[in-house]
Each structure stands twice: as structure tokens, then as C-alpha cells.
Amino acid sequence: MVAEEVSPDFPFEKKHVKTLDSFMAYVDTGTPNTAATTVVFVHGNPTSSYLWRNIIPHISPVARCVAPDLVGFGDSGKMPSNGYYIREHAEYFGAFMEAVLPANDKVVLVVHDWGSALGFDWARKNEQRVAGLVFMEFVYASLTAENFVGWDDRLSKMRDPDTGHKLVLEENYFVEVILKKHGTSKGVPEAVMEHYRRPFANPLDREPQWRMPNEIPLEGRAPDVGKMVWQAWEWLKAGNNQVPKLIFWVEPGMLVPPHRVKDVAEWMGNPKVVGLGPSGHFPQEEYPHRIGEETRKFVDNILEGK
């Protein structure tokens, strides 16, 4: 397989919108004349809209593309509560969608990591507006510690209030280890890492990163998140909705090991599944053009009513 060229450049200017008691920065490519459909890209931990920079140009010629920075990430504001719980992120994300998207626009959600939990939750609550779902390395209801491929021990350390706080805030573990060293099959280049480090130069700004692993509904923690994920998962079950879906997977990944892909696809009624090749938790930094091309085909089919 020929390696893709992954540019570190970010060819967009961000806009800003007030969301509840903070604000969110976002990319907005504008609306082509061809469709009143918006493709919304939702990142997770510890990234931002920068994650989608090489994917958006594949889709923007046919649909408006919007990519927010979650509150506490990228160039967005902070949560005054300093909580960064998933339920709070869901409220901010809902406010963002209401502020930025016309009420009658159809939406295709492209989601990753915790962005999938937020995206699936919004989709379940706004089914009539959802034109399609595209997801990779996503959160799902039957997730167990063993599903964190090779990371179950480190996950426990990150969830420890003392060890985890030190790892994430002082050592910048999510950025310097999970993303840089294990994000792809070959590691993430320095020119790219500079962009991911910038929002978290101050250790105190890393609090949102630490909160997220503690919101994984395992070992009795975060029951509200477990309920949110399960409700979305039930909605995603085959027969419960007619929303077109596209799944990307990699090997070994981190959240969705290859042996689980078949089960997940069957649960959803066997939508199209695209294997990208070897990678870690951030395939967007290794296969952006394949993801972009396949997503463009998916969006084209939706716009053409196929």
C-alpha cells in the first residue's frame, strides 16, 4: 500500500460562535449551490478540527463542511465549570449545532473517538435531520477494558486520580504518547504535532484531556455516559432507523479491534465497511485521502438519493 501524503498545513480560517456560557471555534467552508446538506466533523481527545484538514477538501466541493473545536480543545473557549463532563460537552455541542446550522438543513456526521458519542447522541435526538453517519475508532455500548488494544493497563493508570492526573497534566500523555507515538503505524510527524501541542502548552489547559478517560463507562463509572451511549447504540441497531452509515476501521486501532468490526456492522444492519490498513487510533493522520474519497462517494450517493 502506497503511503499517503499527509500535509501539516491547515488551509482554513476559523469562525467563532457563542455557545451557552463559552464559545466554540469552527471551520466552515460555506454552502455550495448543489445541496442544503451540511457535513459536520466531530473530533475527540486530544485533537481539534485540525484532525480533518486533509479530509474536508474532498467533500467541500459538494457540501458545506463544518468542523468545530469542542469546548476546551483547539481554539474554543473553556468551560467556566471546569468540569468537561461528557454530558456538558453534549449540551455545548447541541447549542453549537443549533447556532450554526439552519433548522431545515440535513446533516451528515463524520465522527471519531468521543466525537462519536456526541454525534450519535445528537443524531438519536434529531433523527429527522440526519442524512448519514460516518465513523471510525468510535465509542460503542459493549466497550470493555480489553477492547483498548494493548492499552488496558495504561487506561487504568490514566483513570487513577493521582497517577492519571500527573500523566495527563504534567507529562501531556495524550498528546506525546497516545497521539504522537501510537496515533498511526509510524508515529505522527513533528510538523503535525506542533499544531496539536499548541492548545495545551499550559498544563492547566489539559484538564479536558484528563476528564475524558474518566468518562468511559467502565467499572461502574460515569453511569450517565453509559446510559447515553447505550441509548444511541440501541438507536443504531438494525431496523431502528434508515440512516445510511459508513464505517472505517484499521488494524490494530485502539477502540475497535478488527475482531469487533464484524459484530458492530451486523448490529447496524451491515452498512459499508472500509478497511484502511495498519494504523493506530488516529487514521486521519495516515489515510486522510482514502477517508476523504470514500466519504465523498458516500455524500454524493446521499445527495443523489441513492
Secondary structure, DSSP 8 states (H G I E B T S, - for coil): --------------EEEEETTEEEEEEE----TT-SEEEEEE--TT--GGGGTTTHHHHTTTSEEEEE--TTSTT----TT----HHHHHHHHHHHHHHHS-TT-EEEEEEEEHHHHHHHHHHHHTGGGEEEEEEEEE--TT--GGGSTTTHHHHHHHTSTTHHHIIIIIT-HIIIIIITTTSSSS---HHHHHHHHGGGSSGGGGHHHHHHHHTS--TT--HHHHHHHHHHHHHHSTTS----EEEEEEEE-SSS-HHHHHHHHHHTT--EEEEEEEE-S-GGGT-HHHHHHHHHHHHHHHHTT-
